[in-house]
Amino acid sequence: MDLQELICAHSPDSDDAYMFYALATRKIRSKLLLFRHQLEDIQSLNKRAMNGEYALTAISYHAYPYVADKYYVMASGSSVGDGYGPVLVSLHPMSVDDIKGKRIAIPGRQTTAFLTLNIVQPDFIPVEVPFDRILDAVKDGIADVGLVIHEAQLTYSKLGFHQVLDLGKWWKKTYNMPLPLGCNVLRRDLAPDVRTEACRLMRDSIQYSLDNHPEALEYAMQFARDMEPELANKFIGMYVNHYTVDCGDIIPKAAQKLLDLGHEIGLIPNRVEVEIAR
């Protein structure tokens, strides 16, 4: 029987590479499906999902309302900050009140970081910058404040930046829930057996990496943008956890709250229900 090939798109980051390790290296296999991996940055994936281009793709939770007619959220694969998350940074000490009206370098308008920032303080001037150039934008005076995601959350202080606000910490304190940042989504037009098998493979791949951490970490290091192994290990540990294996009930609830708030402040035009595929 010929295997059905699914394009599986995700970002070339250490945490995504860690999640997909067993699938990318065929440590786990299927009698039904074969995944072909496509690597792109998350903002590009958000935009492509709006056209339903990939069968399985990573997106920001903020992008889900714009693709909900085409995709389900998969129970496995969420990146969740439990008391930590994207960080607002500046070159000089500032308070949250000080960011009002300021130019803030953001990693994309569809990112969950941008949505959460708008919930905290909607009065600012967004300056879109590739995520790995955020700190440079602040240093060069293009923006007053930077909204950092990915590994820069762990390195900004060593580069002379000050924390203004940790959005994940603020979210946890305000709503007593983890902050859902990214997820994997699966196209709705896939056959039920394909959908079930894709969900199983995703869950098993993440669990395999957690059960075989040293080899999965070694594989993920090639995507770690020159991070030291200790730092990469810390970053992966932050965003690949038990919520990533299975989102349970709390992460869909938190995601629904996040998107509802985005709708209430006028950033998200339509209210959608977060639907989970298992």
C-alpha positions in Angstrom: 0.0 0.0 0.0 1.4 3.4 -1.0 1.9 5.9 1.8 0.0 9.2 1.7 2.4 12.1 1.9 1.6 15.1 4.0 3.6 18.3 4.0 4.4 19.1 7.6 5.5 22.7 8.0 7.3 24.2 11.0 9.8 26.8 12.0 13.6 26.1 11.9 13.9 26.6 15.7 15.4 24.4 18.3 12.1 23.7 20.1 10.2 22.8 16.8 13.1 20.7 15.7 13.1 18.9 19.0 9.3 18.2 18.7 9.6 16.8 15.1 12.9 14.9 15.6 11.4 11.4 15.6 9.3 12.2 12.5 12.1 13.9 10.6 14.6 11.1 11.3 11.9 8.4 10.9 12.4 7.0 14.4 8.7 6.5 14.4 6.8 5.5 11.3 3.3 4.9 9.9 1.7 2.4 7.6 -0.6 5.2 6.4 1.4 8.5 6.3 4.7 9.9 5.3 5.6 13.4 6.4 7.6 15.7 4.2 9.1 18.6 6.2 9.0 22.2 5.1 10.9 24.8 7.2 9.8 28.4 7.3 9.7 31.2 9.9 6.4 31.4 11.9 5.2 34.7 10.4 5.5 33.1 6.9 3.6 30.0 8.1 0.9 32.1 9.6 0.3 33.8 6.2 0.5 30.5 4.3 -2.1 28.9 6.6 -4.6 31.6 5.6 -4.5 29.9 2.1 -4.6 26.4 3.6 -1.3 25.6 1.8 0.0 22.9 4.1 -1.8 19.9 5.5 -0.1 20.2 8.9 1.6 23.4 10.0 2.8 25.3 13.0 1.1 28.7 13.5 0.8 31.3 16.2 -2.4 31.0 18.3 -3.2 34.6 17.3 -3.4 33.4 13.6 -6.0 30.7 14.4 -9.1 33.0 14.0 -8.0 33.7 10.4 -7.6 30.0 9.5 -10.2 28.3 11.7 -12.4 27.6 8.7 -9.6 25.5 7.2 -7.9 24.0 10.2 -8.3 22.3 13.6 -5.8 22.9 16.4 -3.9 19.6 17.1 -3.9 18.4 20.7 -0.2 17.9 20.5 2.5 20.4 19.6 1.5 23.6 21.5 4.2 25.9 22.7 3.1 27.2 26.1 4.7 29.6 28.5 3.6 28.7 32.1 4.5 31.9 33.9 7.0 33.1 31.3 6.7 34.2 27.7 7.6 37.0 25.2 9.4 39.8 26.8 9.3 43.6 26.3 12.8 45.0 26.6 14.5 48.4 26.4 18.0 49.8 26.6 17.1 51.9 29.7 14.9 50.9 32.7 11.2 51.6 31.9 7.8 50.8 33.4 4.8 49.4 31.6 3.2 52.9 31.7 6.2 54.3 29.9 5.5 52.2 26.7 2.4 54.1 25.9 2.7 55.8 22.5 6.2 54.3 22.0 7.6 52.6 18.9 7.8 48.9 19.6 9.6 46.5 17.4 7.4 43.4 17.0 8.0 40.0 15.3 4.8 40.1 13.2 1.2 41.2 13.5 -0.1 37.6 13.6 2.2 36.5 16.4 0.7 35.8 19.8 3.2 38.1 21.3 1.7 41.0 19.4 -1.8 40.0 20.5 -0.9 39.7 24.2 0.9 43.1 24.1 -2.2 44.7 22.7 -4.3 43.2 25.5 -1.8 44.8 28.0 -1.4 48.1 26.2 -3.0 48.9 22.8 -1.6 52.4 22.6 1.8 52.0 20.8 3.3 52.2 17.3 4.2 48.8 16.0 7.4 48.4 13.9 7.5 45.1 12.2 11.0 43.5 12.2 12.2 39.9 11.7 12.2 38.2 15.1 16.0 37.9 15.1 16.5 41.6 14.4 14.3 42.9 17.3 17.2 43.8 19.6 19.2 45.4 16.7 16.2 47.6 15.9 16.1 48.9 19.4 19.9 49.4 19.5 19.8 51.3 16.2 17.0 53.6 17.4 14.4 52.2 14.9 12.2 51.4 17.9 12.2 52.5 21.6 11.2 49.0 22.9 11.5 45.5 21.6 9.2 42.5 21.9 11.4 39.5 21.9 10.5 35.9 21.3 12.4 32.7 20.8 16.0 32.4 22.3 16.4 36.2 22.8 14.1 35.8 25.8 17.1 34.2 27.5 19.9 36.4 26.2 18.7 40.0 26.2 20.1 40.9 29.6 23.6 39.8 28.6 23.4 42.2 25.7 22.6 45.1 28.0 18.8 45.2 27.7 16.4 45.7 30.6 13.1 43.9 31.0 10.0 46.1 30.9 7.5 43.2 31.2 7.4 39.5 30.8 4.0 38.9 29.0 3.7 35.3 30.1 4.3 36.2 33.7 1.7 39.0 33.4 -0.8 36.6 31.8 -0.4 34.0 34.5 -0.7 36.6 37.3 -3.8 38.2 35.6 -5.7 35.1 34.5 -4.1 32.3 36.4 -3.5 30.2 33.2 -0.5 29.4 31.0 0.0 31.5 27.9 -0.6 29.5 24.7 1.9 30.9 22.1 2.1 28.5 19.1 0.3 25.4 18.0 0.2 22.8 15.2 -2.9 22.8 13.1 -4.3 20.1 10.8 -6.4 20.8 7.7 -10.1 20.0 8.0 -10.5 18.4 4.6 -8.3 15.4 5.6 -10.0 12.1 5.9 -10.8 11.1 9.5 -8.3 8.2 9.5 -5.5 10.5 8.2 -6.4 13.1 10.9 -6.3 10.5 13.7 -3.0 9.0 12.4 -1.4 12.5 12.1 -2.4 13.3 15.6 -0.9 10.0 16.9 2.4 10.6 15.1 2.7 14.1 16.4 2.1 13.0 20.0 4.4 10.1 19.7 7.2 12.2 18.1 7.1 14.7 21.0 7.0 11.9 23.6 9.9 10.1 21.9 12.1 13.3 22.2 11.2 13.7 25.9 12.0 10.0 26.5 15.3 10.2 24.5 16.3 13.7 25.4 20.1 13.6 24.8 19.8 12.5 21.1 16.8 14.8 20.4 18.7 17.7 21.9 21.8 16.9 19.8 19.6 17.0 16.7 17.8 20.2 17.7 21.2 21.9 18.3 21.7 22.4 14.6 18.7 24.7 14.6 19.8 26.6 17.8 21.4 29.6 16.1 24.8 29.3 17.8 23.3 28.9 21.3 25.4 27.1 23.9 24.0 23.6 24.6 23.0 24.6 28.1 21.0 27.6 26.9 19.3 25.5 24.1 18.4 22.9 26.6 16.8 25.5 28.9 14.9 27.0 26.0 13.6 23.7 24.8 12.6 22.8 28.3 10.6 26.0 28.6 8.5 25.3 25.5 8.4 21.5 25.1 6.6 20.1 28.1 3.6 18.1 29.2 1.3 20.7 27.6 3.1 20.0 24.3 2.4 16.3 24.5 -1.3 16.9 25.1 -2.9 20.3 25.6 -5.6 18.9 27.9 -8.5 21.2 28.8 -6.6 24.1 30.2 -4.7 25.2 27.1 -7.8 25.3 24.8 -9.5 27.3 27.6 -6.5 29.7 27.8 -6.4 30.0 24.0 -10.1 30.8 23.9 -9.7 33.5 26.6 -6.8 35.0 24.7 -8.7 35.1 21.4 -11.9 36.4 23.0 -9.9 39.2 24.6 -8.4 40.0 21.2 -11.9 40.2 19.7 -13.1 42.4 22.6 -10.3 45.0 22.0 -11.1 45.0 18.3 -7.8 43.4 17.1 -9.5 40.1 16.0 -12.6 40.8 13.8 -14.5 37.6 14.3 -15.0 35.4 17.4 -14.1 31.7 16.8 -14.3 28.6 18.8 -11.0 26.8 19.4 -11.6 23.2 18.0 -9.2 20.5 18.9 -8.2 17.4 16.8 -7.0 14.3 18.6 
